Amino acid sequence: MDVESVLSRPPGPGPKAPGTGTPARPGAGRRIRAAVLGVLPGSGAVAAALLALAAVGAVLGEPVLLPSLAASAAVLHHTPGLPAAQPRTLVLAHLLGAASGYAVLAVVPGSPWGAAVAAGLTFAATSLARAAHSPACATAVVVVLQDPVPVRFVPLLLGATVVLVLGGYTASRLRRAAPPYPVRWW
């Protein structure tokens, strides 16, 4: 079954949304098939990017798939035209998040209080750098609560963000109807 055949099928029978004339949502089976085949905009690309991060982590024996990167993948593939999804923003914001986390750890031991401060610092730093990307605040929280070794964590984080950007670039080239990504590289 190819992507075009799944997309070209009319939605299953069902009531129209009240007062809109909009067709009802496709049935659960069709939505599951579409998600598995990657037909829903970005769904297969998000899964592929996150699977790539998981595979890299398995090969290296290091956790590379962070919750904040999963959120970044969703932002990138769901809203590829927004400033928050652009490569400069995504990469720089996560690096600023890591730096904020390590800065807090240099002053206080890891704690939920320190994690909250690091997330706030990340928000401020990314705003000042014109690289606002909310998931990077979670990267700061991970750093404070997990205290990963910087010499290993930062290169892995940088590599992971580059994988996400390349995944977004590839997905935008493979989907004919998708807008081009990135809008700007830096």
TARATA-V58857 format. One record per residue. N is the residue number from 1. PSI is psi as a letter, one per 30 degrees, with the letter a starting at -180 (* if undefined). Layout:
BEGIN
N:PSI
N:PSI
END
This chain:
BEGIN
1:k
2:l
3:e
4:e
5:e
6:e
7:e
8:f
9:k
10:l
11:l
12:l
13:k
14:l
15:l
16:l
17:k
18:k
19:g
20:f
21:g
22:k
23:l
24:l
25:k
26:l
27:l
28:e
29:e
30:e
31:e
32:e
33:e
34:e
35:e
36:e
37:f
38:g
39:e
40:k
41:j
42:f
43:e
44:e
45:e
46:e
47:e
48:e
49:e
50:e
51:e
52:e
53:e
54:e
55:e
56:e
57:e
58:e
59:e
60:f
61:g
62:k
63:j
64:f
65:j
66:l
67:e
68:e
69:e
70:e
71:e
72:e
73:e
74:e
75:e
76:e
77:f
78:e
79:i
80:f
81:f
82:l
83:e
84:f
85:f
86:k
87:e
88:e
89:e
90:e
91:e
92:e
93:e
94:e
95:e
96:e
97:e
98:e
99:e
100:e
101:e
102:e
103:e
104:e
105:f
106:f
107:e
108:l
109:l
110:k
111:l
112:e
113:e
114:e
115:e
116:e
117:e
118:e
119:e
120:e
121:e
122:e
123:e
124:e
125:e
126:e
127:e
128:e
129:g
130:h
131:h
132:k
133:j
134:e
135:f
136:f
137:e
138:f
139:e
140:e
141:e
142:e
143:e
144:e
145:f
146:f
147:h
148:l
149:j
150:e
151:f
152:e
153:e
154:e
155:e
156:e
157:e
158:e
159:e
160:e
161:e
162:e
163:e
164:e
165:e
166:e
167:e
168:e
169:e
170:e
171:e
172:f
173:f
174:e
175:j
176:e
177:f
178:k
179:l
180:k
181:k
182:l
183:e
184:k
185:e
186:*
END
